[in-house]
Amino acid sequence: MKIPLFSYPSLDSTSRMARALLSSHAPPFAVQADTQIEGYGQQGRRWESPLGNLYITLALPLSSTEVPMLLTPLRAALTLTRWIEATWGLRISLKWPNDLIYGGAKVGGILCETSLVEGHLSSVCIGIGLNLTQKTTGAEYPIVTLSEILSTPLPSVAELTKELLEAWPGLWEMNQTEILTHYERFSLGPGQLWVSEGRFYRDRGISEMGFLQLESLEKEGAHLELISATGSFRWAWREKPEVPLFVFHLTTEGGLLGVFMGESLVEQQDIRGQDWLAILEKELGDFFATYVNGRADRWILYVGGNISAWNSIFIGHFYVKIFSQDKVPTSRLPLHDLRHAALGG
């Protein structure tokens, strides 16, 4: 599948232009603009679109034989995150259903809109906003750019647009099982907190149809599913408790160790080719002595990853049980993403 490109210096919205072009052009095609005057995201939120970022909408045909339509937002987000990983070796996390997150900050977002022909779904317009070099506004949480994360100059928007469109058809081809498997790898992980009208819910993963499954923290046994990111529900990253948090994550590439106070990373250590168990025992002892004993009545420990055997570490009056995981990550997560996983788990 080759995707023709319509490129403009400026548009009110690439998605609006794509929908207008559907009346005279059959999908697939893409619409790109250097800037947008009236870019928008979920629930019509205005998406500021300064020069220097990637703003593109892909119009793609839909078929009843493809994966369920409700999985399209996840499929689109996974196609983009897998392209980023293949291009820069960078793992970007997904906040359900299709916000791109790195270290708790938003890198980009996706909006999917469908078109009907004679009452049947015929195409989908996938609007993408990716922060390359300029920070945008319009998100409920912090913004970060790819150039900040990578600390290196990026190719031009035109070059990246060309590369994305060339790679998209191959990455887009996923069946339902593959979508769910990839989402499990790229998502922030179950346990994230969500809030609606002052009531808190815990993310318990997604269903086979891509619905977000939530469990009430206030009413035991109360569950619900979100079909789309609309309504009053929002990711409650701001409401996470500000308690001392110790994070240790071991992968096949080495280990990361961090200490957080609230959202602030106050200590970190990169562990490669060292006796990680001895380091962990020492750093845990220092953590309790410095941040917990006589200072906090609550604390959180997160120890996980590629840990090959059961071990227990004795620290003062505390035993810390370290256990192996069946699924071993092949690449390291950003410490702030580990913080989110620890607080939600």
N, C-alpha and C positions, 0 to 999 in steps of 0.2 A: 504494500500500500504506500504510494507516494503522496505526500501532502503538499499541494501547491500553497504558496504564501502570497497574501496581500499585505503589503507593508505601507505604513503611513507615518509622516512626521508627528501628527497629532490627531486624536479622535476624541469624541465625547466618551466613548466606551468601545473597546474591542468586541465585547460580547454583543452590544447592540448592533454594531456593524455586521458581525457574523450572522446574526439572526436575519438582518435585512438581506444579506447576500444569498441566504438560503432560498429566496424566492426565484433566483435566477441562476444559481450555481449548485450543483449536486455535491454533497460531501463525499470525500474528505477535503477540507481546505483549512487554512489557518489565517487569522488576522492579527497583525502585530502593529503596535504603535509605540513611538518613542516616549510619548506622554499621553495621558488621558485627562480630560477636563472633568468628566463626571464618572470616574471609575467607582465601582461599588462591589460590596462583598455580601456576606450572609445578612439576611433580614434588611437588605437595602442600605447597610452601613456604607458611608462614603469611604472610598479607598484613595488616599492621596497618591498621586502618580508623578513624582518628579523625574526629570531626565536622568538616565543612568541605570535604570532597572529594567527588568524584563516584564512586559505586559503583552500577553498573547492569549487568543482564544482559538481553540481547535474545534471545528465543526466536524463531527464524526457520525457515520451512519450507524443506526441501531438495527439489530436483527433479533427476532424472537428466539432464535437458536443460540444466542449468546448468553452470557451469565446474567443473572437477575438484575434488572434495572436498578434496584435499590442498592446494589453493590458498586454502581458506577462511580460515586464520589470516592470511595476507598480505592477503587481500581485506578482512578486518575491520580490520586495522591501518591499511590505506590509507584506508578509509572514515573512520576517526577522525582521522588526520593531515590529510586533505583538509578535514574539517570545521574543525579547528583553524586551518588556513591561511585558509579562507574567512571564519572568524569574527574572527580577530585579525591576519591577515596574517603569521603566524608559521610558519616552516618548522621542523617537528620531524623529526628523523632516525629511521629505523627500524633497529634491530639485529635481524637475523634470529632468529626469524620475526616477532615482534610486540611487542618492547619499544620504547617511545617514549623517545628519547634527545635531550637538548639539552646541548651542550657537555660531553659525556662523563658526564652525570648523567641518572638515570632520572626521567622525568616521569610515566610510567604504564605499564601493562601490560595484556595481553589474554590470556584463556584460553578456548579453544574446546572444547566437549564435545558430542559427537553423541548422538542417541537413535535406537534401532532399533524398528521396528514390523514384526513378522513377518519378521525377518531382513533388512529393508531400512532404509537410512538415511532417516529421515523429517524430522528437524529438527536444528538446531544451537543450542546455548546459547552466546552470546558474552558472557563476563564481562569487564567493563571496570573498571579502577581508574585514575582520573585525579587526580593531585595538583593540586588547585586552590589551596588556601591552607595546607594542613598537610603536613609531611613525614612519610612513613611509614617503616617498616622492613621488612626482609625481602629486600632486593636485595643483590646481591654488589658493587654499586658505588654511588657517591654518589647522593643524592636531591635533586631540585629541584622547586619548585612553579611553576605557571603565573603566579601573582601575583608571584613573585620575578623571573621572566623578563621579564614585561611591565611591572613596576614601576607597576602601577595596580590599583585595586580591581576585583574581578570581579562580574558579576551573581550573584544567588543560585543555589544548587544547583538549586532548582525551575525557575528561568528557563532555566538552561543545559540541564537535562534536557529541557525542552519543545522548545528549539531543536534539540538533537541529534536527537530522535525525529522532528521535522518534516523535517530535512535528510537523515536516514539513507537512506530509500528511494531517493532520486535518486543519492546518492553511492555506494550499495551496488551499483548496476547497472553492472557492469564485465564485459567478456568476458575471456577468458584473455590475449589480447594486451594489452589495456588494463591488466590487473593487473601484468603483467611490465614494461610501460613505466613505469607509475607507481612501481613498486617501485624501478626503476633510478634514478628521480629522487629518491626520498625515503630510500633506504638510505644507510647510512654509507659504502657503496662497497666494491668488491672490494679485497682486500689486507689486510683485518682479520685479526689473529692469533687463533687458537683453540688451546686446549691440552687435552690429555686424557692423564692419567697421566704427566705430565711431558714429553710429546712435543708439539711445536708444529706447527701446520698453518696454511696461508695460505688465506684465503677467495678463491675465484676466481669469485664470483657465484653465481647460482641457475640451476637447469635450468628447462625449460618447465613442469615439474610443481611447481616451487617448492622443490625440494630444494637444500640448501646444498652447494655443491661445494668440497671442500677438497683442498689439495695438501700433502703432507708436506714439511717443511723439512729433514728428516733423511735421507729416502730418496728419491733422485731418481726421478721418474716415478711415485711412489706417489700415487694419488688415491682419494678416497672421497666418498660423498654422505650427508648427514644428512637424514632424513625429517622429524624433529621435534626439538624442543629438550629431549631427554631424555638420560639416560645421563651419562657422565663429561665430555662436551665442554662447555667454557665459553669465553666471550669473554675473551681474555687481555689486557684493557686494562692491567692492573697490571704485566704483564711487558714493556711497551714499553721500549726502551732509553732511558736518561736521557743523551742527548747533545744538544748545541746544535742547535736546529731553527729554520730561517728559513722562514716561510710568507708567500707573497704570492699573492693571489687577486683577479683583475680580473673584474668582471661589468659588465653594462649599467648598473648603478646606481652604479658606482664601485669602488674597490679597498679591500681590507683587507690590512694588513701586520702580522705579529706575530713575536716572537722568544720561543721557549720554552727553558727549561732544565728538562729532565724534564717534569713536568706543570705547572710554574709558568709563567704568562705574564708575562714580565719587560718586554717592550716591545710597544706596539701603536700603529698609526697608521691613521686613516681618510682615504682618498684620494678626493677628489671634485673634478672639474673642474681637475685639475692635470696636469703633465707626468709621467705615471706612470713612464715609462722612465728619466727623469733621477733621480726619487726612488728607484726600484728600484736603480739603479746606485750611488747614494750609500749607501743603507741596507745593501746587500750588502757594500760595502767596510767600513762600520762594523762589520757583523756579524763578518766575518773578523778585523778588527783587535781587536775587543773579546772575542769568545768562542772563536775558533778558534786563531789563530796563537800557538803556544807553550803552549796551554792544553788543547787537545783533539786526539786523534788520529783522531776520527770526528766527522762533522757531517752534517746532512741539510738539503737545500734542496727546497722545494716551490714551484714557480712555475707557475701555470696560470690557466685561465679564458678570458675573451674577449680574447685577445691576437691582433691582426689580422695580424701579419707575423712572419717569422723574424728574430730578432735575436741577436747575441752580445755579451756584456758582458765586458770584460777587467778582472779585479781581481787585482792582484799577479801571482801565477803561475797563476791559475785563469781558465779560460774557462767562462762559464755560458751554455748554449744555452737560449733561450726559444722555445717553439713554440706554435703556435695549436692549438685544440681544435675538433673538428667540432661538438660539442654545447655551446652557450653557455648557461650558467645565467642565468636572468632575475632571480634574487634571491640575495642574499649569504648565505653559510653562516656560522654561528658559528665564531670562530677555533679553538675547541677541537675542533670537528668537522673543520676543515681539518687540525688536528694529527693526528687519527686517520687521515685519508685519507693524509697525507704519510708517516706511519710505516708504514702498511700497503701503500702503493703500490710 
